[in-house]
């Protein structure tokens, strides 16, 4: 395998890993937002007793799936992937320069030397070293929020029905109103 093919293959592997890490990151962030949103129908399950858990489940799963899809579908340009990998792996812009030189039709000797050096440096690169999975600060909220939602789902509904009021005032209300007019301030 020549240097150009090795650099292209490494960039493809790095790009796939970056997309996977982005998908997991955005999925976990959207999951935290979905958990927050799902608390509302569970708090109001007195109004929708049978539909509240389903609405809450949809509000949890929907944003999480959208976040995963958004992170997976979002394409990264090779130059951007190369710059990120250079910075994280300490390659001193070797990979970014190699990406720029991959498009040249008739490379000079110095370009060939740069490509050979970049290929030699990236032989041992593992994509997980460049783009590891890291827990975002929002991930710490997922466990407590999920426990809160489970508790809300298991608790009986909060009575949200207001007592029905008749149109005519009661005798006690009329008496209080009359006494209020008769009393001096």
C-alpha positions in Angstrom: 0.0 0.0 0.0 1.5 3.3 -1.0 1.6 6.4 1.2 -1.4 8.1 -0.4 -3.7 5.1 0.1 -2.5 4.7 3.7 -3.3 8.3 4.5 -6.7 8.1 2.8 -7.6 4.9 4.7 -6.4 6.4 8.0 -8.5 9.5 7.3 -11.6 7.3 6.6 -11.1 5.4 9.9 -10.6 8.6 11.8 -13.7 10.2 10.2 -15.9 7.1 11.1 -14.7 7.2 14.7 -15.3 11.0 14.9 -18.9 10.5 13.6 -19.4 7.7 16.2 -18.2 9.9 19.0 -20.3 12.8 17.9 -23.4 10.5 17.6 -22.9 9.2 21.2 -22.3 12.7 22.5 -25.2 14.4 20.9 -27.4 11.4 21.7 -26.6 11.7 25.4 -27.2 15.4 25.4 -30.5 15.1 23.7 -31.4 12.2 26.1 -30.9 14.6 29.0 -33.1 17.2 27.4 -35.7 14.5 26.7 -35.7 13.3 30.3 -36.3 16.9 31.4 -39.2 17.3 29.0 -40.7 13.9 30.0 -41.2 15.1 33.5 -44.1 17.4 32.4 -46.5 14.8 31.2 -45.8 12.6 34.2 -46.5 15.5 36.6 -49.8 16.1 34.7 -50.8 12.5 34.5 -54.0 13.4 36.4 -55.2 15.0 33.2 -54.1 12.1 30.9 -54.0 9.0 33.1 -53.4 6.4 30.4 -51.4 8.5 27.9 -48.9 10.2 30.2 -46.4 7.3 30.3 -46.5 6.9 26.6 -46.0 10.6 26.0 -43.1 10.6 28.4 -41.5 7.6 26.8 -41.8 9.4 23.4 -40.2 12.5 24.8 -37.3 10.5 26.1 -36.7 8.3 23.1 -37.4 10.8 20.4 -34.7 13.4 21.2 -32.2 10.6 22.0 -32.7 9.0 18.6 -32.6 12.3 16.9 -29.3 13.1 18.6 -27.8 9.8 17.6 -28.9 10.3 14.0 -27.7 13.9 13.8 -24.3 13.0 15.1 -24.0 10.0 12.8 -25.2 11.8 9.7 -23.2 15.0 10.2 -20.2 14.6 7.8 -16.8 15.8 8.7 -14.5 17.2 6.0 -11.1 15.4 5.7 -9.2 18.6 6.4 -11.2 19.1 9.7 -10.7 15.5 10.8 -6.9 15.8 10.0 -6.6 19.1 12.0 -8.4 17.5 15.0 -6.3 14.4 14.9 -3.1 16.4 14.5 -4.0 18.4 17.6 -5.1 15.5 19.7 -2.2 13.2 18.7 0.6 15.8 18.6 1.3 15.2 14.9 2.3 18.9 14.4 0.1 19.4 11.3 1.6 16.5 9.4 -1.8 14.9 8.7 -3.3 18.3 7.7 -0.5 19.0 5.3 -0.8 15.5 3.8 -4.5 16.0 3.2 -3.6 19.2 1.3 -1.0 17.4 -0.8 -3.2 14.5 -1.6 -4.9 16.5 -4.3 -1.8 17.5 -6.1 -1.4 15.7 -9.5 2.4 16.0 -9.9 4.0 16.1 -6.5 7.5 17.5 -6.0 10.2 15.7 -4.1 9.4 17.7 -0.9 5.7 16.8 -1.2 6.6 13.2 -1.6 8.8 13.4 1.4 6.1 15.0 3.5 3.6 12.3 2.4 6.1 9.6 3.3 6.8 11.1 6.7 3.1 11.5 7.4 2.5 7.9 6.4 5.3 6.7 8.7 3.8 8.6 11.6 0.3 7.4 11.2 1.0 3.7 10.8 0.5 3.1 14.5 -2.5 5.5 14.9 -5.6 4.0 16.4 -8.8 6.1 15.9 -9.8 5.6 19.5 -6.7 7.3 20.7 -7.5 10.4 18.6 -11.2 10.5 19.4 -12.0 8.7 22.7 -15.4 8.5 24.3 -15.8 11.0 27.1 -18.7 11.6 29.4 -20.1 15.1 29.0 -21.2 17.1 32.0 -24.8 16.5 31.0 -24.3 12.7 31.4 -24.1 13.1 35.1 -27.8 14.3 35.1 -29.1 11.3 33.2 -29.2 8.9 36.1 -30.9 11.1 38.6 -33.4 12.3 36.0 -34.2 8.8 35.0 -34.7 7.8 38.7 -37.0 10.8 39.1 -39.1 9.8 36.0 -39.4 6.3 37.3 -40.6 7.6 40.6 -43.1 9.9 38.9 -44.4 7.1 36.8 -44.9 4.8 39.8 -46.6 7.4 42.0 -50.3 7.9 41.8 -51.5 10.9 39.7 -51.6 14.3 41.4 -55.3 15.3 41.5 -55.6 18.2 39.2 -59.3 18.4 39.0 -60.7 21.6 40.4 -64.0 21.5 42.3 -66.9 22.5 40.1 -68.4 25.8 41.0 -72.1 26.5 40.7 -73.2 29.7 39.1 -75.4 30.9 42.0 -73.5 32.1 45.1 -74.1 30.0 48.2 -75.9 31.4 51.3 -72.6 31.8 53.2 -71.0 33.7 50.3 -74.1 36.1 50.2 -74.0 36.6 53.9 -70.3 37.5 53.9 -70.7 39.9 51.0 -73.6 41.7 52.8 -71.7 41.9 56.0 -68.7 43.3 54.2 -70.9 46.2 52.8 -72.4 46.9 56.2 -69.0 47.1 58.1 -67.1 50.3 58.2 -63.6 50.3 56.9 
